[in-house]
């Protein structure tokens, strides 16, 4: 093993080394020598084995007879056995991100590139033990954030990119070492808008998309699986507000005509006058005579339309039936993404086998498990989704016909010109194009938003650990990226909360009378507690659960009281000021905003009392502009400054 001191002073001699290529994920492959390992992601390769050497060339070189393979020259004398063990674990960690974590290969490739950059910096700056489990890891990460900050200050990189890289390294190191608090005491770069939490769609937007998709799936799968005839009466969701909640479908290019198009039909490029879309029948020749030059033409048009319908009804695999089946397929994909919370890339890569089982019921959910191509697959969905899933499997069989394809979701190319293959990215655009025909105002909810909606449901109905288990990602990811909550839900929750606060206030005034004392009251740092060690929330759901050991919880406890005087106003204003300085801590904004809102509400109520408006305004100004904080909160602020936490 080479010591850090020796490695620092020895002049590097870079040479090529033997390398071996390993596909990621590893599967059953065994890496015999970690230092030779080059990882291949689809076609692209990355030299991870070079990290076993503490001194490496700055740029990879294309190896002989390796095609796209690139390797880095190393100083063979700088091989480190301890590092080799760490790199071996690191390779397994990256492989597991794909097999167990649900990551795409190209996403993991980006993570590997980020880790290589981090280790290049670490080895060049004396942090050779950056992958260890102790103080070395904390020191290295702190130094790296400082390095990124310097690059930002020198205008070598934009702040958003540096912040993104900082958090990607943090995520990888936390997952690899288990040190999830690496950022503690580190003045982290502020996240840009691009790294904000994904806000779930509103419940109404999601309901519209899902109800339309379910209607199309049930209606069109019933058409092809049940052998129904054209014209097809397709049930539609009631939210559309139509007089009759259904569409009539015909086997032509303009397969339907929603009510909002009835009055502008004459403006359409393809009006298809022979088809009565309102009543679900063919028009009488005399009804459409005025659209054509003579009666003979109108009769011919209607006759041709009847032939089209007869042909479609006689052929179970007629082209329009098949197109309808693909609409049902794509609608189900959107439902599947919403139910399982899967990334679109993962769903599109799922393989399928007829041998599947339904796992045990757990909190109203079932796990669908199957094996295909020697690999295990699973999806967790609500119990009432299972009949739709089984129906989709029948629809998939219909779509394949005599063909064979091992993908769960399918594509047949433009105009059905190709054989069956795995689903393409255009599937979501296709189904939303169909939805917009029916409801032009529908909002396109992408897979990440659907995933956030699924996450939000579990966060609301279970603890984050259960949510992360069902969603197939870490609890940290659940809280950091998918727990924003929808704006409409936040509005409802906040409204309900403050309604409850007003009800409690009516029974036991939160704001005491001037000079009023409580017999058993305990003076605290945000007011006075009327009954210490007996915390009770002011509502069934509150942002912070009351806990006598946690000051923020006091603000949501029905025992909390404040005096309408300078002392308590200064305490509240000081608390708010310190919390705003701490919002730079990851995850703090979500926790602190409800507290800040509650404090502002109390200050507003105190200021509304006769003669208090000027006093509240003055004290808040003294705190925020002059720094005249309450003593307790002044000490808290000093601690934050010592730790270099804040904006």
RAKA-V128959 format. One record per residue. RES is the residue in one small letter. SS is DSSP state (~ for helix, > for strand, _ for the rest). PHI is phi in whole degrees, -180 to 180 (* if undefined). D_FIRST is the distance of its C-alpha to the first C-alpha in whole Angstrom. Layout:
# RAKA-V128959
<<RES & SS & PHI & D_FIRST> <RES & SS & PHI & D_FIRST>>
This chain:
# RAKA-V128959
<<x & _ & * & 0> <x & _ & -92 & 4> <x & _ & -74 & 7> <x & ~ & -61 & 10> <x & ~ & -67 & 12> <x & ~ & -64 & 10> <x & ~ & -64 & 10> <x & ~ & -75 & 14> <x & ~ & -95 & 15> <x & _ & -77 & 14> <x & _ & -69 & 17> <x & _ & -72 & 16> <x & _ & -122 & 17> <x & > & -86 & 18> <x & > & -137 & 19> <x & _ & -79 & 20> <x & _ & -139 & 18> <x & _ & -71 & 20> <x & _ & -132 & 21> <x & > & -134 & 23> <x & > & -100 & 25> <x & > & -128 & 26> <x & > & -76 & 29> <x & _ & -108 & 29> <x & _ & -72 & 30> <x & _ & -69 & 28> <x & _ & 65 & 31> <x & _ & -91 & 30> <x & _ & -68 & 27> <x & _ & -120 & 24> <x & _ & -87 & 21> <x & _ & -76 & 19> <x & _ & -129 & 16> <x & ~ & -62 & 15> <x & ~ & -69 & 14> <x & ~ & -97 & 18> <x & > & -75 & 20> <x & > & -116 & 22> <x & > & -92 & 25> <x & > & -112 & 28> <x & > & -111 & 31> <x & _ & 59 & 34> <x & _ & -108 & 34> <x & > & -86 & 32> <x & > & -123 & 28> <x & > & -137 & 25> <x & > & -88 & 21> <x & _ & -90 & 19> <x & ~ & -60 & 16> <x & ~ & -62 & 16> <x & ~ & -66 & 14> <x & ~ & -68 & 11> <x & > & -107 & 10> <x & _ & -77 & 11> <x & _ & -125 & 13> <x & > & -136 & 16> <x & _ & -67 & 20> <x & _ & -74 & 22> <x & _ & -130 & 25> <x & _ & -72 & 24> <x & > & -118 & 26> <x & > & -73 & 29> <x & _ & -76 & 27> <x & _ & -71 & 30> <x & _ & 56 & 32> <x & _ & -111 & 31> <x & _ & 62 & 33> <x & _ & -83 & 32> <x & _ & -71 & 29> <x & > & -124 & 27> <x & > & -134 & 23> <x & _ & -109 & 21> <x & _ & -76 & 19> <x & > & -135 & 16> <x & > & -89 & 13> <x & ~ & -59 & 12> <x & ~ & -74 & 9> <x & ~ & -97 & 8> <x & > & -61 & 7> <x & _ & -126 & 5> <x & ~ & -63 & 6> <x & ~ & -64 & 8> <x & ~ & -63 & 9> <x & ~ & -60 & 11> <x & ~ & -65 & 12> <x & ~ & -65 & 14> <x & ~ & -66 & 15> <x & ~ & -60 & 16> <x & ~ & -65 & 18> <x & ~ & -64 & 19> <x & ~ & -63 & 21> <x & ~ & -63 & 23> <x & ~ & -61 & 24> <x & ~ & -66 & 25> <x & ~ & -63 & 27> <x & ~ & -67 & 29> <x & ~ & -59 & 30> <x & ~ & -84 & 32> <x & ~ & -73 & 33> <x & _ & -113 & 34> <x & _ & -89 & 34> <x & _ & 77 & 37> <x & _ & -85 & 35> <x & _ & -74 & 36> <x & ~ & -60 & 33> <x & ~ & -70 & 34> <x & ~ & -67 & 33> <x & ~ & -66 & 30> <x & ~ & -58 & 29> <x & ~ & -62 & 30> <x & ~ & -65 & 28> <x & ~ & -64 & 25> <x & ~ & -58 & 26> <x & ~ & -63 & 26> <x & ~ & -68 & 23> <x & ~ & -63 & 21> <x & ~ & -60 & 23> <x & ~ & -63 & 22> <x & ~ & -71 & 18> <x & ~ & -61 & 19> <x & ~ & -65 & 21> <x & ~ & -61 & 18> <x & ~ & -70 & 15> <x & ~ & -81 & 18> <x & _ & -121 & 19> <x & _ & 83 & 16> <x & _ & -108 & 16> <x & _ & -66 & 12> <x & _ & -102 & 13> <x & _ & -63 & 16> <x & _ & -93 & 16> <x & _ & -77 & 16> <x & _ & -96 & 19> <x & _ & -130 & 20> <x & ~ & -61 & 21> <x & ~ & -60 & 18> <x & ~ & -65 & 20> <x & ~ & -63 & 23> <x & ~ & -65 & 22> <x & ~ & -66 & 21> <x & ~ & -66 & 24> <x & ~ & -59 & 26> <x & ~ & -65 & 25> <x & ~ & -69 & 25> <x & ~ & -63 & 29> <x & ~ & -62 & 29> <x & ~ & -63 & 28> <x & ~ & -64 & 30> <x & ~ & -64 & 33> <x & ~ & -64 & 33> <x & ~ & -64 & 33> <x & ~ & -65 & 36> <x & ~ & -64 & 38> <x & _ & -88 & 37> <x & _ & 60 & 39> <x & _ & -87 & 36> <x & _ & -151 & 36> <x & _ & -76 & 39> <x & ~ & -56 & 39> <x & ~ & -63 & 39> <x & ~ & -67 & 36> <x & ~ & -65 & 34> <x & ~ & -64 & 35> <x & ~ & -62 & 35> <x & ~ & -66 & 31> <x & ~ & -58 & 30> <x & ~ & -77 & 32> <x & ~ & -67 & 30> <x & ~ & -62 & 27> <x & ~ & -59 & 28> <x & ~ & -62 & 29> <x & ~ & -68 & 26> <x & ~ & -65 & 24> <x & ~ & -63 & 26> <x & ~ & -68 & 27> <x & ~ & -78 & 23> <x & ~ & -94 & 22> <x & _ & 83 & 25> <x & _ & -91 & 26> <x & _ & -83 & 29> <x & _ & -110 & 30> <x & _ & -57 & 27> <x & _ & -83 & 30> <x & _ & -60 & 32> <x & _ & 77 & 33> <x & _ & -101 & 32> <x & _ & -80 & 34> <x & _ & -74 & 34> <x & _ & -67 & 36> <x & _ & -74 & 39> <x & _ & -71 & 40> <x & _ & -84 & 42> <x & ~ & -61 & 45> <x & ~ & -67 & 43> <x & ~ & -110 & 41> <x & _ & -75 & 44> <x & _ & -64 & 44> <x & _ & -76 & 46> <x & _ & -82 & 50> <x & _ & -64 & 51> <x & _ & -67 & 55> <x & _ & -66 & 58> <x & ~ & -59 & 59> <x & ~ & -69 & 62> <x & ~ & -64 & 60> <x & ~ & -65 & 58> <x & ~ & -62 & 61> <x & ~ & -64 & 63> <x & ~ & -62 & 60> <x & ~ & -68 & 60> <x & ~ & -68 & 64> <x & ~ & -66 & 64> <x & ~ & -63 & 62> <x & ~ & -66 & 63> <x & ~ & -63 & 66> <x & ~ & -68 & 65> <x & ~ & -65 & 63> <x & ~ & -65 & 66> <x & ~ & -66 & 69> <x & ~ & -78 & 67> <x & ~ & -68 & 66> <x & ~ & -65 & 69> <x & ~ & -61 & 71> <x & ~ & -88 & 69> <x & ~ & -85 & 68> <x & _ & -98 & 71> <x & _ & 63 & 73> <x & _ & -72 & 75> <x & _ & -104 & 78> <x & _ & -87 & 78> <x & _ & -66 & 79> <x & > & -98 & 76> <x & > & -89 & 76> <x & > & -105 & 73> <x & > & -65 & 73> <x & _ & -122 & 71> <x & _ & -64 & 70> <x & ~ & -71 & 72> <x & ~ & -62 & 70> <x & ~ & -64 & 72> <x & _ & 74 & 75> <x & _ & -78 & 77> <x & _ & -64 & 81> <x & _ & -116 & 80> <x & _ & -86 & 76> <x & > & -160 & 75> <x & > & -119 & 75> <x & > & -99 & 77> <x & > & -113 & 75> <x & _ & -122 & 76> <x & _ & -83 & 75> <x & _ & -135 & 75> <x & _ & -59 & 72> <x & _ & -87 & 74> <x & _ & -73 & 73> <x & _ & -149 & 74> <x & _ & -139 & 76> <x & _ & -65 & 75> <x & ~ & -54 & 78> <x & ~ & -70 & 77> <x & ~ & -105 & 77> <x & _ & -61 & 81> <x & _ & -77 & 83> <x & _ & -111 & 81> <x & ~ & -59 & 81> <x & ~ & -66 & 83> <x & ~ & -90 & 81> <x & _ & -76 & 78> <x & _ & -65 & 77> <x & _ & -124 & 78> <x & _ & -75 & 80> <x & _ & 49 & 81> <x & _ & -63 & 85> <x & _ & -70 & 85> <x & > & -106 & 83> <x & > & -91 & 84> <x & _ & -75 & 81> <x & _ & -81 & 82> <x & _ & -106 & 84> <x & _ & 72 & 82> <x & > & -153 & 85> <x & > & -83 & 86> <x & _ & -74 & 88> <x & _ & -75 & 92> <x & ~ & -51 & 93> <x & ~ & -69 & 96> <x & ~ & -70 & 93> <x & _ & -116 & 91> <x & ~ & -55 & 94> <x & ~ & -69 & 94> <x & ~ & -88 & 90> <x & _ & -128 & 92> <x & _ & -75 & 94> <x & _ & -157 & 97> <x & ~ & -67 & 97> <x & ~ & -61 & 96> <x & ~ & -64 & 92> <x & ~ & -64 & 92> <x & ~ & -67 & 93> <x & ~ & -65 & 91> <x & ~ & -61 & 88> <x & ~ & -66 & 88> <x & ~ & -63 & 89> <x & ~ & -62 & 85> <x & ~ & -63 & 83> <x & ~ & -65 & 85> <x & ~ & -62 & 84> <x & ~ & -59 & 80> <x & ~ & -66 & 80> <x & ~ & -61 & 82> <x & ~ & -65 & 79> <x & ~ & -67 & 76> <x & ~ & -77 & 78> <x & ~ & -87 & 78> <x & _ & -112 & 75> <x & _ & -61 & 72> <x & _ & -117 & 69> <x & _ & -58 & 71> <x & ~ & -57 & 69> <x & ~ & -74 & 70> <x & ~ & -65 & 69> <x & ~ & -65 & 66> <x & ~ & -62 & 65> <x & ~ & -64 & 66> <x & ~ & -63 & 64> <x & ~ & -70 & 61> <x & ~ & -62 & 62> <x & ~ & -62 & 62> <x & ~ & -57 & 58> <x & ~ & -67 & 57> <x & ~ & -64 & 59> <x & ~ & -66 & 57> <x & ~ & -56 & 54> <x & ~ & -65 & 54> <x & ~ & -63 & 55> <x & ~ & -62 & 52> <x & ~ & -62 & 50> <x & ~ & -68 & 52> <x & ~ & -78 & 52> <x & ~ & -96 & 48> <x & _ & 72 & 47> <x & _ & -75 & 45> <x & _ & -67 & 43> <x & ~ & -61 & 46> <x & ~ & -63 & 43> <x & ~ & -71 & 42> <x & ~ & -61 & 45> <x & ~ & -70 & 46> <x & _ & -98 & 43> <x & _ & -66 & 44> <x & > & -94 & 45> <x & _ & -136 & 48> <x & _ & -138 & 50> <x & _ & -67 & 53> <x & _ & -85 & 51> <x & > & -125 & 51> <x & > & -129 & 51> <x & > & -105 & 52> <x & _ & -72 & 50> <x & _ & -65 & 51> <x & _ & -66 & 53> <x & > & -145 & 51> <x & _ & 53 & 52> <x & _ & 81 & 55> <x & > & -122 & 52> <x & > & -128 & 51> <x & > & -104 & 48> <x & > & -92 & 49> <x & > & -121 & 47> <x & > & -156 & 47> <x & > & -121 & 44> <x & > & -152 & 44> <x & _ & 55 & 43> <x & _ & 76 & 40> <x & > & -122 & 39> <x & > & -88 & 41> <x & > & -131 & 42> <x & > & -159 & 44> <x & > & -146 & 46> <x & > & -107 & 48> <x & > & -145 & 51> <x & > & -66 & 54> <x & ~ & -61 & 56> <x & ~ & -73 & 59> <x & ~ & -87 & 57> <x & ~ & -60 & 57> <x & ~ & -59 & 61> <x & ~ & -67 & 60> <x & ~ & -64 & 56> <x & ~ & -64 & 58> <x & ~ & -66 & 61> <x & ~ & -63 & 58> <x & ~ & -59 & 57> <x & ~ & -65 & 61> <x & ~ & -64 & 61> <x & ~ & -61 & 58> <x & ~ & -61 & 60> <x & ~ & -62 & 63> <x & ~ & -62 & 61> <x & ~ & -71 & 59> <x & _ & 58 & 62> <x & _ & -89 & 62> <x & _ & -80 & 58> <x & _ & -132 & 55> <x & _ & -155 & 52> <x & _ & -93 & 49> <x & > & -84 & 49> <x & _ & -67 & 50> <x & _ & -111 & 51> <x & > & -120 & 53> <x & > & -144 & 54> <x & _ & -125 & 57> <x & _ & 76 & 57> <x & ~ & -65 & 60> <x & ~ & 56 & 63> <x & ~ & 59 & 62> <x & _ & -86 & 61> <x & _ & -112 & 58> <x & _ & -76 & 57> <x & _ & -67 & 55> <x & > & -146 & 51> <x & > & -69 & 49> <x & _ & -59 & 50> <x & _ & -100 & 50> <x & _ & -62 & 49> <x & ~ & -71 & 53> <x & ~ & -60 & 54> <x & ~ & -69 & 54> <x & ~ & -62 & 56> <x & ~ & -63 & 59> <x & ~ & -71 & 59> <x & ~ & -69 & 59> <x & ~ & -61 & 62> <x & ~ & -68 & 64> <x & ~ & -61 & 64> <x & ~ & -70 & 65> <x & ~ & -64 & 68> <x & ~ & -81 & 69> <x & _ & -131 & 68> <x & _ & -60 & 67> <x & _ & -94 & 66> <x & _ & -62 & 63> <x & _ & -97 & 60> <x & _ & -75 & 57> <x & _ & -104 & 54> <x & _ & -77 & 51> <x & ~ & -59 & 48> <x & ~ & -65 & 46> <x & ~ & -67 & 49> <x & ~ & -62 & 50> <x & ~ & -65 & 47> <x & ~ & -65 & 47> <x & ~ & -65 & 51> <x & ~ & -63 & 49> <x & ~ & -60 & 47> <x & ~ & -61 & 49> <x & ~ & -60 & 52> <x & ~ & -70 & 49> <x & ~ & -60 & 48> <x & ~ & -74 & 52> <x & ~ & -110 & 52> <x & _ & -157 & 49> <x & _ & -79 & 46> <x & ~ & -56 & 43> <x & ~ & -62 & 41> <x & ~ & -64 & 44> <x & ~ & -58 & 44> <x & ~ & -64 & 41> <x & ~ & -63 & 41> <x & ~ & -68 & 44> <x & ~ & -78 & 43> <x & _ & 82 & 39> <x & _ & -139 & 37> <x & _ & -75 & 35> <x & ~ & -63 & 37> <x & ~ & -62 & 36> <x & ~ & -63 & 37> <x & ~ & -58 & 40> <x & ~ & -79 & 41> <x & ~ & -82 & 39> <x & ~ & -116 & 41> <x & _ & -127 & 44> <x & _ & -119 & 46> <x & _ & -75 & 48> <x & _ & 78 & 51> <x & _ & -76 & 54> <x & ~ & -61 & 56> <x & ~ & -65 & 59> <x & ~ & -66 & 58> <x & ~ & -59 & 57> <x & ~ & -61 & 60> <x & ~ & -64 & 62> <x & ~ & -65 & 59> <x & ~ & -64 & 60> <x & ~ & -62 & 64> <x & ~ & -64 & 64> <x & ~ & -63 & 62> <x & ~ & -71 & 64> <x & ~ & -62 & 67> <x & ~ & -67 & 66> <x & ~ & -60 & 65> <x & ~ & -64 & 69> <x & ~ & -64 & 70> <x & ~ & -65 & 68> <x & ~ & -61 & 69> <x & ~ & -66 & 73> <x & ~ & -86 & 73> <x & _ & -141 & 71> <x & _ & -58 & 70> <x & _ & -69 & 67> <x & > & -93 & 68> <x & _ & -77 & 70> <x & _ & -76 & 73> <x & _ & -59 & 73> <x & _ & 79 & 73> <x & _ & -71 & 73> <x & _ & -118 & 71> <x & _ & -105 & 69> <x & _ & -53 & 70> <x & _ & -114 & 67> <x & _ & -71 & 65> <x & > & -118 & 61> <x & > & -73 & 61> <x & _ & -122 & 57> <x & _ & -96 & 55> <x & _ & -131 & 57> <x & _ & 143 & 60> <x & > & -128 & 62> <x & > & -98 & 61> <x & _ & -78 & 65> <x & _ & -154 & 63> <x & _ & -63 & 60> <x & _ & 68 & 58> <x & _ & -135 & 60> <x & _ & -73 & 58> <x & _ & -137 & 60> <x & > & -68 & 59> <x & _ & -79 & 62> <x & _ & -152 & 61> <x & _ & -62 & 60> <x & _ & -123 & 57> <x & _ & -129 & 56> <x & _ & -62 & 53> <x & _ & -133 & 51> <x & _ & -70 & 52> <x & _ & -59 & 54> <x & > & -153 & 52> <x & _ & -65 & 53> <x & _ & -97 & 50> <x & > & -130 & 49> <x & ~ & -62 & 51> <x & ~ & -59 & 51> <x & ~ & -66 & 53> <x & ~ & -59 & 56> <x & _ & -68 & 57> <x & _ & -115 & 58> <x & > & -107 & 59> <x & _ & -76 & 63> <x & _ & -96 & 63> <x & > & -76 & 62> <x & > & -136 & 64> <x & > & -134 & 64> <x & _ & -91 & 67> <x & _ & -82 & 69> <x & _ & -129 & 68> <x & ~ & -60 & 66> <x & ~ & -61 & 63> <x & ~ & -73 & 62> <x & ~ & -63 & 62> <x & ~ & -67 & 60> <x & ~ & -62 & 58> <x & ~ & -65 & 58> <x & ~ & -65 & 57> <x & ~ & -67 & 54> <x & ~ & -59 & 53> <x & ~ & -62 & 53> <x & ~ & -64 & 52> <x & ~ & -67 & 49> <x & ~ & -63 & 48> <x & ~ & -65 & 49> <x & ~ & -72 & 46> <x & ~ & -91 & 43> <x & ~ & -65 & 44> <x & ~ & -68 & 41> <x & _ & -70 & 39> <x & _ & -55 & 38> <x & _ & 84 & 41> <x & ~ & -72 & 43> <x & ~ & -60 & 46> <x & ~ & -62 & 47> <x & ~ & -77 & 47> <x & ~ & -86 & 49> <x & ~ & -59 & 51> <x & ~ & -60 & 53> <x & ~ & -67 & 53> <x & ~ & -62 & 54> <x & ~ & -62 & 57> <x & ~ & -66 & 58> <x & ~ & -62 & 58> <x & ~ & -61 & 60> <x & ~ & -62 & 63> <x & ~ & -66 & 63> <x & ~ & -63 & 64> <x & ~ & -63 & 66> <x & ~ & -66 & 68> <x & ~ & -67 & 68> <x & ~ & -66 & 69> <x & ~ & -76 & 72> <x & _ & -70 & 74> <x & _ & -57 & 77> <x & _ & 82 & 76> <x & _ & -103 & 72> <x & ~ & -57 & 71> <x & ~ & -66 & 71> <x & ~ & -64 & 69> <x & ~ & -63 & 66> <x & ~ & -61 & 66> <x & ~ & -67 & 66> <x & ~ & -64 & 63> <x & ~ & -61 & 61> <x & ~ & -65 & 61> <x & ~ & -62 & 60> <x & ~ & -72 & 57> <x & ~ & -80 & 56> <x & _ & -100 & 57> <x & _ & -101 & 57> <x & _ & 74 & 55> <x & _ & -87 & 57> <x & _ & -83 & 55> <x & _ & -58 & 56> <x & ~ & -56 & 54> <x & ~ & -61 & 52> <x & ~ & -75 & 51> <x & ~ & -64 & 50> <x & ~ & -67 & 47> <x & ~ & -63 & 46> <x & ~ & -65 & 46> <x & ~ & -62 & 44> <x & ~ & -64 & 41> <x & ~ & -61 & 41> <x & ~ & -65 & 41> <x & ~ & -63 & 38> <x & _ & -85 & 36> <x & _ & 60 & 37> <x & _ & -104 & 38> <x & _ & 146 & 41> <x & _ & -83 & 43>>
